[in-house]
């Protein structure tokens, strides 16, 4: 079970970094695009936090 949590954690961390890099590298995002990407980033960070808690227990 620990391996699956770690694997999923790595995946969500990768996706989170991908979204963050996308936001930071674009200088012409609209407000709606920023909001959408921020919402996706928030969702990923929530999942990462939940997995880290599960990993500790």
N, C-alpha and C positions, 0 to 999 in steps of 0.2 A: 504494500500500500504506500509506503514511504517513497518508493521510486516513482509511482504514478503522480503523487503530489508534487514531487520535485520536478518531474518532466512537465507537468501542467504549469507549475510556477515559472519555469524557464520560458515556456511558450508565451504566457501572458506578459512576462517582463519584456520579452522580445517585441511583442505587438505594441506594448505601451511605449517603448523606446522608438518604435517605428512611427507611431502617431505623433509623438513629441518632436521627433526630427522633421516630420512633415510640416508641422506648425512652424517650427523655428526656421526652416529653410525657405518658406514662402513669404514673399513680401507683398503679395497682392491678394491675400485671402479676403473674402467678404465677411461681414459680421456673422452672417448665417453659417458660413463654412467654419469659422472659428468656434461658434457655439456648438455645432455638430461634432467637431473634432474634440472639443473640450468635454462634451458629454461622453463620448466614446472613451476618452482618456480616464475620466472619472469612473466609468464602469469597470475598466480594466484595473485601475488602482484598487477598487473595492474588492475585486476578485483576488488580486494579489495579496491584499491584507487578510482576507478570509483563508487563503491557502497557507499563509505564514502562521496563522493561529492554529490551523489544523495540524500543521507540521510540528509545532511545539508540543501539542497534546498527544 
